[in-house]
Amino acid sequence: MEEEVRNALLAAGFAAEQIQLEVTQSGNVGGFVISPRFAGQSQVARQDALWADLRRHLAPERLRRIVSILTMTPEEIDDDVRAELRR
């Protein structure tokens, strides 16, 4: 499932290094996307665009297995997230 979500995000034009996903114990997927394309957009606009992209690339039953995907710009992430991304 994680690979399917990752591939959908890649197909939507996000770079691999912008995508951070993990699988929950129940097999659902969550994570975040860090992209400069979100600059100047509200969280609602970001989520609307992200989910529109996901709907184009994933079947409804797959979409229901996504817990949450946060959307941030590079400027919005904190030092803890930066350190995790470097691992």
C-alpha distance (Angstrom), angle and dihedral (degrees) to the residues before:
residue distance angle dihedral
M1 . . .
E2 3.80 . .
E3 3.79 90.6 .
E4 3.80 91.5 50.9
V5 3.80 92.1 52.7
R6 3.81 91.1 45.2
N7 3.82 90.7 50.9
A8 3.80 91.1 48.7
L9 3.81 90.3 52.4
L10 3.80 91.2 47.2
A11 3.82 89.7 49.9
A12 3.81 87.9 51.3
G13 3.79 88.7 60.2
F14 3.79 103.3 -98.5
A15 3.80 117.4 136.6
A16 3.80 119.3 -119.3
E17 3.81 92.0 -114.9
Q18 3.82 90.2 55.8
I19 3.82 92.7 59.9
Q20 3.80 124.5 80.1
L21 3.81 116.0 175.4
E22 3.77 136.7 166.8
V23 3.78 135.7 -176.5
T24 3.80 121.5 -122.6
Q25 3.79 122.4 -136.3
S26 3.79 88.8 -99.6
G27 3.81 91.4 55.2
N28 3.79 97.1 -104.6
V29 3.80 121.7 132.4
G30 3.79 131.6 -126.5
G31 3.75 138.0 158.0
F32 3.75 142.9 110.5
V33 3.77 143.4 -79.1
I34 3.80 119.1 -144.0
S35 3.78 111.6 -162.3
P36 3.79 137.9 149.9
R37 3.82 87.1 -136.7
F38 3.83 87.4 80.0
A39 3.83 93.0 61.8
G40 3.78 112.5 123.7
Q41 3.81 93.5 12.0
S42 3.78 126.8 114.9
Q43 3.80 118.2 -121.9
V44 3.81 88.6 -107.7
A45 3.81 92.1 54.6
R46 3.81 91.0 46.1
Q47 3.79 93.0 50.8
D48 3.80 92.7 44.4
A49 3.82 90.8 53.6
L50 3.80 93.9 43.2
W51 3.80 93.9 50.2
A52 3.80 92.0 45.0
D53 3.82 87.5 55.9
L54 3.80 92.0 46.8
R55 3.83 91.9 49.2
R56 3.82 89.4 54.6
H57 3.80 91.7 55.1
L58 3.82 107.0 31.2
A59 3.79 134.5 56.5
P60 3.82 117.2 -116.2
E61 3.82 93.0 -107.9
R62 3.82 89.2 55.7
L63 3.81 92.5 47.6
R64 3.80 89.8 56.7
R65 3.81 88.8 61.9
I66 3.81 93.3 61.8
V67 3.79 108.8 98.2
S68 3.79 99.5 -173.5
I69 3.77 139.6 -32.3
L70 3.79 114.9 -161.8
T71 3.79 118.4 -149.4
M72 3.81 120.1 -146.2
T73 3.77 140.6 159.5
P74 3.81 119.1 -125.2
E75 3.81 88.6 -106.9
E76 3.81 91.8 56.5
I77 3.78 98.6 57.3
D78 3.77 120.0 95.1
D79 3.80 130.5 -134.1
D80 3.82 93.4 -94.2
V81 3.79 91.7 57.9
R82 3.82 91.4 45.1
A83 3.82 90.2 53.6
E84 3.81 91.2 49.6
L85 3.81 91.5 50.0
R86 3.81 91.0 55.3
R87 3.82 92.6 57.5
